[in-house]
Amino acid sequence: MTTTNLYACTKSVSSDQSSITASSDSTMSSVVSGEGGSQARLASSLSDLISQELQDQDLSDFQRVILERAKDAGGVSVSDYESAWSGYRSCMLGKGYKEIKLIKFPNGIY
């Protein structure tokens, strides 16, 4: 099982070997690849995926607001993405983890 969140410091996230790739195009290309190479769609569109995530009662207000904005805009804004990573980093430091150095790739993704 894989949990995706914009700010997962307060939720447990599984550490299995699954990977998630997402696209904001009209036909969601997100797939979860598990053991044995099986694949399954997470949702038919980004909007549907966000709607599924918004049903999670454990979302923080921060997560809920960002997801609602992303659903309206068709994707997560750069400022919301940066804010989520900053919050995650601060949360992990607050929990006693060593300094977290984020590596930003040329495409803007950490």
MIDRENMI-23686 format. One record per residue: x negated, y, z of N, C-alpha, C, CB in turn; residue in three letters. Coordinates in steps of 0.1 Angstrom, whole numbers, plus 5000, padded with zeros to 4 digits. Glycine has a CB too. Layout:
<recs>
<rec <X; Y; Z>; <X; Y; Z>; <X; Y; Z>; <X; Y; Z>; "ALA">
...
</recs>
This chain:
<recs>
<rec <4992; 4988; 5000>; <5000; 5000; 5000>; <4991; 5012; 5000>; <5010; 5000; 5012>; "MET">
<rec <4995; 5022; 4992>; <4987; 5035; 4991>; <4997; 5046; 4994>; <4980; 5036; 4978>; "THR">
<rec <4992; 5055; 5003>; <5000; 5067; 5006>; <4994; 5079; 5000>; <5002; 5069; 5021>; "THR">
<rec <5001; 5087; 4993>; <4995; 5099; 4987>; <5001; 5111; 4994>; <4998; 5100; 4971>; "THR">
<rec <4993; 5120; 4998>; <4997; 5132; 5005>; <4987; 5144; 5001>; <4997; 5130; 5020>; "ASN">
<rec <4993; 5156; 5002>; <4985; 5167; 5000>; <4976; 5170; 5012>; <4993; 5179; 4997>; "LEU">
<rec <4979; 5165; 5023>; <4972; 5168; 5036>; <4975; 5157; 5045>; <4977; 5182; 5042>; "TYR">
<rec <4966; 5146; 5044>; <4969; 5134; 5050>; <4962; 5132; 5064>; <4964; 5123; 5042>; "ALA">
<rec <4957; 5142; 5070>; <4949; 5141; 5082>; <4958; 5136; 5093>; <4943; 5155; 5086>; "CYS">
<rec <4971; 5140; 5093>; <4980; 5136; 5104>; <4987; 5123; 5102>; <4990; 5147; 5106>; "THR">
<rec <4985; 5117; 5090>; <4992; 5104; 5087>; <4981; 5094; 5084>; <5001; 5106; 5074>; "LYS">
<rec <4984; 5082; 5086>; <4974; 5071; 5083>; <4975; 5068; 5068>; <4977; 5058; 5091>; "SER">
<rec <4964; 5066; 5062>; <4963; 5064; 5048>; <4955; 5051; 5047>; <4956; 5075; 5040>; "VAL">
<rec <4961; 5041; 5039>; <4955; 5028; 5038>; <4942; 5029; 5030>; <4964; 5018; 5031>; "SER">
<rec <4933; 5020; 5033>; <4920; 5021; 5027>; <4918; 5009; 5017>; <4908; 5021; 5037>; "SER">
<rec <4929; 5005; 5011>; <4927; 4993; 5002>; <4921; 4998; 4989>; <4941; 4987; 4999>; "ASP">
<rec <4919; 4988; 4980>; <4912; 4991; 4968>; <4920; 4997; 4957>; <4906; 4978; 4963>; "GLN">
<rec <4933; 5001; 4960>; <4941; 5007; 4949>; <4937; 5021; 4945>; <4956; 5008; 4955>; "SER">
<rec <4940; 5024; 4933>; <4937; 5037; 4928>; <4949; 5044; 4922>; <4925; 5037; 4918>; "SER">
<rec <4950; 5057; 4922>; <4961; 5064; 4917>; <4956; 5074; 4907>; <4970; 5070; 4928>; "ILE">
<rec <4962; 5075; 4896>; <4960; 5086; 4886>; <4973; 5092; 4883>; <4953; 5080; 4873>; "THR">
<rec <4973; 5105; 4882>; <4986; 5112; 4879>; <4985; 5122; 4868>; <4991; 5119; 4892>; "ALA">
<rec <4996; 5124; 4862>; <4996; 5134; 4851>; <5009; 5142; 4853>; <4995; 5127; 4837>; "SER">
<rec <5009; 5155; 4850>; <5021; 5162; 4851>; <5030; 5163; 4839>; <5018; 5176; 4856>; "SER">
<rec <5027; 5155; 4829>; <5035; 5155; 4817>; <5049; 5150; 4819>; <5028; 5148; 4805>; "ASP">
<rec <5058; 5151; 4809>; <5071; 5147; 4812>; <5073; 5132; 4814>; <5080; 5152; 4800>; "SER">
<rec <5065; 5124; 4809>; <5065; 5110; 4811>; <5054; 5106; 4821>; <5065; 5101; 4798>; "THR">
<rec <5057; 5105; 4833>; <5047; 5102; 4843>; <5038; 5090; 4840>; <5054; 5100; 4857>; "MET">
<rec <5025; 5093; 4840>; <5016; 5082; 4837>; <5009; 5076; 4849>; <5006; 5087; 4827>; "SER">
<rec <5015; 5079; 4861>; <5009; 5074; 4873>; <5011; 5059; 4874>; <5015; 5081; 4886>; "SER">
<rec <5001; 5053; 4878>; <5001; 5038; 4880>; <4993; 5035; 4892>; <4996; 5030; 4868>; "VAL">
<rec <4997; 5025; 4899>; <4990; 5019; 4910>; <4984; 5006; 4906>; <4998; 5018; 4923>; "VAL">
<rec <4971; 5005; 4906>; <4964; 4993; 4903>; <4960; 4986; 4915>; <4951; 4996; 4894>; "SER">
<rec <4965; 4974; 4917>; <4962; 4967; 4929>; <4954; 4955; 4926>; <4975; 4962; 4936>; "GLY">
<rec <4953; 4946; 4936>; <4945; 4934; 4934>; <4951; 4926; 4922>; <4945; 4925; 4946>; "GLU">
<rec <4942; 4920; 4914>; <4947; 4912; 4903>; <4950; 4921; 4890>; <4959; 4904; 4906>; "GLY">
<rec <4948; 4934; 4891>; <4950; 4942; 4880>; <4964; 4945; 4876>; <4943; 4936; 4868>; "GLY">
<rec <4974; 4942; 4885>; <4988; 4944; 4882>; <4990; 4960; 4883>; <4997; 4937; 4892>; "SER">
<rec <4999; 4964; 4875>; <5002; 4978; 4874>; <5017; 4981; 4876>; <4997; 4985; 4862>; "GLN">
<rec <5021; 4991; 4883>; <5035; 4995; 4884>; <5036; 5010; 4884>; <5041; 4989; 4897>; "ALA">
<rec <5047; 5015; 4878>; <5049; 5030; 4878>; <5054; 5034; 4891>; <5060; 5033; 4867>; "ARG">
<rec <5049; 5046; 4895>; <5053; 5052; 4908>; <5066; 5059; 4906>; <5043; 5061; 4913>; "LEU">
<rec <5068; 5065; 4895>; <5080; 5073; 4892>; <5081; 5075; 4877>; <5081; 5086; 4900>; "ALA">
<rec <5092; 5079; 4872>; <5094; 5082; 4857>; <5089; 5096; 4854>; <5108; 5080; 4853>; "SER">
<rec <5087; 5105; 4863>; <5083; 5118; 4861>; <5076; 5124; 4873>; <5094; 5128; 4856>; "SER">
<rec <5069; 5135; 4872>; <5063; 5141; 4884>; <5074; 5146; 4893>; <5054; 5153; 4879>; "LEU">
<rec <5084; 5152; 4887>; <5096; 5156; 4896>; <5102; 5145; 4904>; <5106; 5163; 4887>; "SER">
<rec <5103; 5133; 4898>; <5109; 5122; 4905>; <5099; 5117; 4916>; <5112; 5110; 4895>; "ASP">
<rec <5086; 5117; 4913>; <5076; 5114; 4923>; <5077; 5123; 4935>; <5062; 5113; 4917>; "LEU">
<rec <5077; 5136; 4932>; <5078; 5146; 4943>; <5091; 5144; 4951>; <5077; 5160; 4937>; "ILE">
<rec <5102; 5141; 4944>; <5115; 5139; 4951>; <5114; 5127; 4961>; <5126; 5137; 4941>; "SER">
<rec <5107; 5117; 4956>; <5105; 5105; 4965>; <5097; 5109; 4977>; <5098; 5094; 4957>; "GLN">
<rec <5086; 5116; 4975>; <5077; 5120; 4986>; <5085; 5129; 4996>; <5065; 5128; 4981>; "GLU">
<rec <5094; 5138; 4991>; <5101; 5147; 4999>; <5111; 5140; 5009>; <5109; 5157; 4991>; "LEU">
<rec <5114; 5127; 5006>; <5123; 5120; 5014>; <5116; 5115; 5027>; <5129; 5108; 5006>; "GLN">
<rec <5103; 5116; 5027>; <5095; 5111; 5039>; <5098; 5120; 5050>; <5080; 5111; 5035>; "ASP">
<rec <5104; 5115; 5061>; <5107; 5123; 5073>; <5094; 5128; 5081>; <5116; 5115; 5082>; "GLN">
<rec <5083; 5121; 5078>; <5071; 5125; 5085>; <5063; 5136; 5079>; <5062; 5112; 5086>; "ASP">
<rec <5068; 5142; 5068>; <5060; 5153; 5062>; <5060; 5165; 5071>; <5067; 5157; 5048>; "LEU">
<rec <5049; 5172; 5071>; <5048; 5184; 5079>; <5055; 5195; 5071>; <5033; 5188; 5082>; "SER">
<rec <5058; 5206; 5077>; <5064; 5218; 5070>; <5054; 5222; 5059>; <5066; 5229; 5080>; "ASP">
<rec <5041; 5222; 5061>; <5031; 5226; 5051>; <5032; 5217; 5039>; <5017; 5225; 5057>; "PHE">
<rec <5033; 5204; 5041>; <5034; 5194; 5030>; <5047; 5197; 5022>; <5033; 5180; 5035>; "GLN">
<rec <5058; 5198; 5030>; <5071; 5200; 5023>; <5072; 5212; 5015>; <5082; 5200; 5034>; "ARG">
<rec <5067; 5223; 5020>; <5067; 5236; 5012>; <5059; 5235; 4999>; <5062; 5248; 5020>; "VAL">
<rec <5047; 5229; 5000>; <5039; 5227; 4988>; <5045; 5218; 4978>; <5025; 5222; 4992>; "ILE">
<rec <5051; 5207; 4983>; <5058; 5198; 4973>; <5070; 5204; 4967>; <5062; 5185; 4981>; "LEU">
<rec <5077; 5212; 4974>; <5089; 5219; 4968>; <5085; 5229; 4958>; <5097; 5226; 4979>; "GLU">
<rec <5074; 5236; 4961>; <5069; 5246; 4951>; <5063; 5238; 4938>; <5057; 5254; 4957>; "ARG">
<rec <5057; 5227; 4941>; <5051; 5219; 4929>; <5063; 5214; 4921>; <5043; 5208; 4935>; "ALA">
<rec <5073; 5210; 4927>; <5085; 5204; 4920>; <5091; 5216; 4911>; <5096; 5199; 4929>; "LYS">
<rec <5092; 5227; 4917>; <5098; 5239; 4909>; <5089; 5243; 4898>; <5100; 5251; 4918>; "ASP">
<rec <5075; 5243; 4900>; <5066; 5248; 4890>; <5061; 5237; 4881>; <5054; 5253; 4897>; "ALA">
<rec <5064; 5225; 4884>; <5059; 5214; 4875>; <5045; 5209; 4878>; <5060; 5218; 4860>; "GLY">
<rec <5039; 5213; 4889>; <5026; 5209; 4893>; <5021; 5217; 4905>; <5016; 5211; 4882>; "GLY">
<rec <5011; 5213; 4912>; <5005; 5219; 4923>; <4996; 5231; 4919>; <4997; 5209; 4932>; "VAL">
<rec <4999; 5243; 4925>; <4991; 5255; 4921>; <4976; 5253; 4926>; <4997; 5267; 4926>; "SER">
<rec <4967; 5260; 4920>; <4953; 5260; 4925>; <4953; 5265; 4939>; <4944; 5269; 4916>; "VAL">
<rec <4960; 5275; 4943>; <4959; 5280; 4957>; <4965; 5270; 4967>; <4967; 5293; 4958>; "SER">
<rec <4975; 5263; 4963>; <4981; 5253; 4972>; <4971; 5241; 4973>; <4994; 5248; 4967>; "ASP">
<rec <4965; 5237; 4962>; <4955; 5226; 4962>; <4943; 5230; 4971>; <4950; 5223; 4947>; "TYR">
<rec <4938; 5242; 4969>; <4927; 5246; 4977>; <4930; 5247; 4992>; <4922; 5260; 4973>; "GLU">
<rec <4942; 5252; 4995>; <4947; 5253; 5009>; <4949; 5239; 5015>; <4960; 5260; 5009>; "SER">
<rec <4954; 5230; 5008>; <4955; 5216; 5013>; <4942; 5210; 5016>; <4963; 5207; 5003>; "ALA">
<rec <4932; 5211; 5008>; <4919; 5206; 5010>; <4912; 5213; 5022>; <4910; 5207; 4998>; "TRP">
<rec <4914; 5226; 5023>; <4908; 5233; 5034>; <4915; 5229; 5048>; <4911; 5249; 5032>; "SER">
<rec <4928; 5227; 5048>; <4935; 5222; 5059>; <4930; 5208; 5063>; <4949; 5222; 5057>; "GLY">
<rec <4929; 5199; 5053>; <4924; 5186; 5056>; <4910; 5186; 5062>; <4924; 5177; 5043>; "TYR">
<rec <4901; 5194; 5057>; <4888; 5195; 5062>; <4888; 5200; 5076>; <4879; 5204; 5053>; "ARG">
<rec <4896; 5210; 5079>; <4896; 5216; 5092>; <4902; 5206; 5102>; <4905; 5228; 5092>; "SER">
<rec <4912; 5198; 5098>; <4918; 5188; 5106>; <4908; 5177; 5110>; <4931; 5182; 5099>; "CYS">
<rec <4901; 5173; 5100>; <4891; 5162; 5103>; <4880; 5167; 5112>; <4885; 5157; 5089>; "MET">
<rec <4876; 5179; 5110>; <4866; 5185; 5119>; <4871; 5186; 5133>; <4861; 5199; 5114>; "LEU">
<rec <4884; 5190; 5134>; <4890; 5191; 5147>; <4892; 5177; 5154>; <4904; 5197; 5146>; "GLY">
<rec <4892; 5167; 5147>; <4893; 5153; 5152>; <4879; 5147; 5155>; <4900; 5144; 5143>; "LYS">
<rec <4869; 5155; 5153>; <4856; 5151; 5157>; <4847; 5145; 5146>; <4857; 5141; 5168>; "GLY">
<rec <4852; 5145; 5134>; <4843; 5140; 5123>; <4832; 5150; 5120>; <4852; 5137; 5110>; "TYR">
<rec <4821; 5145; 5115>; <4810; 5154; 5111>; <4814; 5163; 5100>; <4798; 5146; 5107>; "LYS">
<rec <4806; 5173; 5097>; <4809; 5183; 5086>; <4813; 5175; 5074>; <4797; 5192; 5084>; "GLU">
<rec <4823; 5179; 5068>; <4828; 5173; 5055>; <4824; 5183; 5044>; <4843; 5171; 5056>; "ILE">
<rec <4816; 5178; 5035>; <4812; 5185; 5023>; <4820; 5181; 5011>; <4797; 5184; 5020>; "LYS">
<rec <4828; 5190; 5006>; <4837; 5187; 4995>; <4829; 5190; 4982>; <4850; 5195; 4995>; "LEU">
<rec <4829; 5181; 4973>; <4823; 5183; 4960>; <4833; 5186; 4950>; <4814; 5170; 4956>; "ILE">
<rec <4832; 5198; 4944>; <4842; 5202; 4934>; <4837; 5199; 4920>; <4846; 5217; 4935>; "LYS">
<rec <4844; 5191; 4912>; <4840; 5188; 4899>; <4843; 5199; 4889>; <4847; 5175; 4894>; "PHE">
<rec <4837; 5200; 4878>; <4839; 5211; 4868>; <4854; 5213; 4864>; <4831; 5208; 4856>; "PRO">
<rec <4862; 5202; 4865>; <4876; 5204; 4862>; <4885; 5209; 4874>; <4882; 5190; 4858>; "ASN">
<rec <4878; 5213; 4885>; <4885; 5219; 4896>; <4890; 5209; 4907>; <4896; 5227; 4891>; "GLY">
<rec <4888; 5196; 4904>; <4893; 5186; 4914>; <4882; 5182; 4923>; <4897; 5173; 4906>; "ILE">
<rec <4886; 5180; 4936>; <4876; 5175; 4946>; <4876; 5160; 4946>; <4880; 5181; 4961>; "TYR">
</recs>
